[in-house]
Amino acid sequence: MKIAFFDFDGTITRQDSTIEFIRYLVGDAKFIIGLLVLFPLMILYKVKIISNNEIKQIIVSYYFKGKGFEYFKNKAEYFSLHKLNSLIRKKAIEKISWHKEKGHIVVVVSASIDLWLRPWCQANDIKLISTMLETDNKIITGKTYKNNCYGPEKVKRIREEYDLADYNYIYAYGNSRGDYEMLDIAHESHYKPFT
């Protein structure tokens, strides 16, 4: 058996789906205000004073905290099925189709939130491992459930879902520092393959 792991943002897509989803959810004005408010913290992330997991929690909390889960889920599903395709790289979807034609299992492994990735993945017959949101009494708490699916966490989550010894060949596709560890577990890895 063969399996292929694909990062999503920047690998399958031309743009970051988190940014595009936030813009869709809150509108451009609130999105820009948020950028200005969060800018100092983003600088701290860029100079590695705060971690990827910490900046993700900050962004999730700022934009998503307190929103009703059903409302958020409905918005995410619409975005996934009606907006995401405009971000997809043609070469990436061609490679995914090639893997599926060969009978390989295809898995998206992403730091983006499952709620706006899962409907697209299901529509394209792709498995998904991604960051999830924590909820309390059907309200989004502003925290992620478990850690952000980034860097070493990607491999940890892959190993929780799949026994890699069952696969005689592993492919991996990524485009950033957050994919290095996932690329390292593959027999055949591709860095920025579709750009």
N, C-alpha and C positions, 0 to 999 in steps of 0.2 A: 504494500500500500504506500501511496505517496500523499503528502500533505503540503499545502502552500499557505504561509502566513503573510498577510498584507497589512502594513500600516495603512491608515486611511488618509488623514489630513496631510496634504503635500505629496503623498505617494499616489493614491487613487484620485485625489482631488487637486485642483489647481489652487484653491484657496482653503483657508482654515474654516471648517464647518462650524466650529464653536462661535467664531466671530460672526459668521453669517446668520447663525441661528439666533444669537443675542440681538442682532440688528432687527431680525424678523419679529422676535418676541416683544421687544420694548420700544422699537422705533429708533431712527437715527439720532434724534435729539438726546434721548436718555442714554443711548449707547455712547455718544461722544462725551456727555457729562461724566459718565462712568469712567471713561478713559482718562479724563482730566483728574478725577478724584484718585484713581488707582495708579496714575503715572509714577509717583515716587516709589511705590512698592514694586512696580515693574522694573524700575531702574535697579532696585536692590536685588531683584531676581536676575537681571542681566549680569550684574557683577558678582553673582553667586553668594550673596549674603543670606538670601532666603531660597529655599528649595523649590523645585518644580511642583512638588506636592502641596507646599504652602501657598504658592501663588494660585494654584488651581482652586484650593479651598477659598481663598480670598475672592476670586472672580465669581465662583459659584454662589458664595454667600451674598455678595453685593447685588448680583442680577437676579438670583433665583429664590432667595430666602423668603418664606412666607407665602409663596404662590401655592394655590390649590393643586394637588397632584393631578386630578382629572383634567382640569383646564390646561395645565402644562403638558400633560400626555397628549391631549388632542391637538394642541399647537405643534408639538414635536412630530406627531404622526403626519400632519398636513405638510409640514416643512420637509420631512423625509421623503414623502411620496410625490410632492409637487415642486420642490425647490432644489433638492440635492442633485438631481441629474444635470442641472446646468453647471455644476462645479466639477463634474467627473471628467477625467482625462480619457480620451478615446483609446489611447494605447494601453492604458491600465485595464479598461474593460475588455479589450481584445485579449490581453494576457489572462485575465480571469476566465474568459470564455474558453481559451485554449486549455487551461487546467481542467475545467469542468468537462470538456470534450474528451480529455484523456482519462477521466474517471477519478481525478485527484480530489481530495477534500480541500475546500478553500475556506480560510478563516480570516476575517478582519480582526486585527488586534489593535485597539485604539484607546488613546487617552480621552477621546470625546465621549459624551454621555450616550448610554445605550438607547435612551428614549427617542432620539432622533436618528440613530443609526439602524436600530433593529428593523423597522418597517422596510427600509431600503434593502437591507441584507436579506430579509425574508423574501421580498419580491424578486431578488436576484439569486435565490437559492445559495446563500453564503452564510456560514456560521459566524457568530460574533462573540468576541471577548472584549469588554470595554469598561470604562468607568461608570459607576452607577450612583444615583443620588439617594441620600438618606431621607426618609419621610417619617413623620410622626403625626398620627391621627389624620392622615391624608393631606398633610401640609409639608411642603419641602422645607427641611430644616436649615438649608444653606451649607450642609456638609456633604461630602461624598461618602458612600458606603464602601468601606475598605479604603485602600490607598488609590491614588490616581494611577491608572494603568499606563505607566511610563517607565522606560529604562528597565531595570532589573525586575520591576513589578510585572512587566509584560511576560517575561519568561516564567516567573512564579505562577502567574495565572494560566499560562499555556500548560504548564506541567500539572496543575490542578485539574485541568479539563481533559488532557490527552496524555497517554503513556507513549512517549516518543519512541520507545523501543519497538512499538508496534508498526513503525513506519520505516521502510527501507530507504526512503529518500525524502528529504525535507527541503523545501524552498522557502526563502524569506525575501520580502521586498520592503524597503524603508527609505527614508529621506532625511533623517535627522539624528541628533545625539540620542534621542529617546528610543531609537531603534537598534542601537549597536548590539545590545545584549541579545536581542531576538535574531539579528543577522548572524551572530556568532554560533547559534545552535543549529544552523542550517548546513546541509551539504552544499547547497548552492544559494548564495546570497547576492542580492542586487541592490545597490545603493543609488538612489536617484535614477532609476531605470527609465522613467517615462517622461523626463524633462527634456 
